[in-house]
Amino acid sequence: MQRIANLIVRKDNKVLLLKKPRRGWYVAPGGKIESGESIFTAANREFREETGTIPLNPHLKGIYTMVIKNDQDIVNEWMLFTFVADGLEGTPYEDTVEGVLEWHPIESLHHLPMAEGDRTNLLFAVNEKGMQYGTFTYTEDFELLNETIQISTEGDGINA
C-alpha cells in the first residue's frame, strides 16, 4: 500500500495550494513517503521540495484510506497523512514541475476544483480541532462513491 503525506499552510486566513496541471485540481503540497521515512519527515520534505519554503510548527490533522474501485474490485489503495502548519519561512515558488502554487482564502476550499475527499480533509485541517480519520472510496475517474469519517479530540475520553 502506498503512503502519501501532504501539508497545508494557513496564514492570514489564506491557504497555500498547488494547482495540478492534469485536471486543474487543487491539492496540498505533498507526495510519497520514502522507505524508512517518518510521516512527519516526509510531509516536511515534500512541502520544502514543492514550495521552496519551510512550514512552521506542522502537526498531524488527519489519517485517511483512499480506495479506488472499478465496480466492486479495488484497483488501488493508499494511505494519506495530512498535516497543517500556521505559517512558513521563505517565499514560495510560483511555478513548479508539480504545478502552480497559489494562495487562496480558506473559504475557497468549499468551491475550488479538487477531489471531494481532499475538500473534506483540508477543510477539517484548517478549521477544526482534533484529529480526523476516514476512508474515501472513488471510481477510477475520482468520483466520490463513499466517505466515512471519524473525529477525535484530546479530553474526549473518560478520566480514569
Secondary structure as GFF3:
##gff-version 3
##sequence-region A 1 160
A	DSSP	beta_strand	2	11	.	.	.	ID=ss1
A	DSSP	beta_strand	14	19	.	.	.	ID=ss2
A	DSSP	beta_strand	26	27	.	.	.	ID=ss3
A	DSSP	beta_strand	30	32	.	.	.	ID=ss4
A	DSSP	alpha_helix	39	51	.	.	.	ID=ss5
A	DSSP	beta_strand	54	55	.	.	.	ID=ss6
A	DSSP	beta_strand	59	70	.	.	.	ID=ss7
A	DSSP	beta_strand	73	85	.	.	.	ID=ss8
A	DSSP	beta_strand	88	89	.	.	.	ID=ss9
A	DSSP	beta_strand	100	105	.	.	.	ID=ss10
A	DSSP	three_ten_helix	106	110	.	.	.	ID=ss11
A	DSSP	alpha_helix	116	127	.	.	.	ID=ss12
A	DSSP	beta_strand	131	139	.	.	.	ID=ss13
A	DSSP	beta_strand	144	152	.	.	.	ID=ss14
###
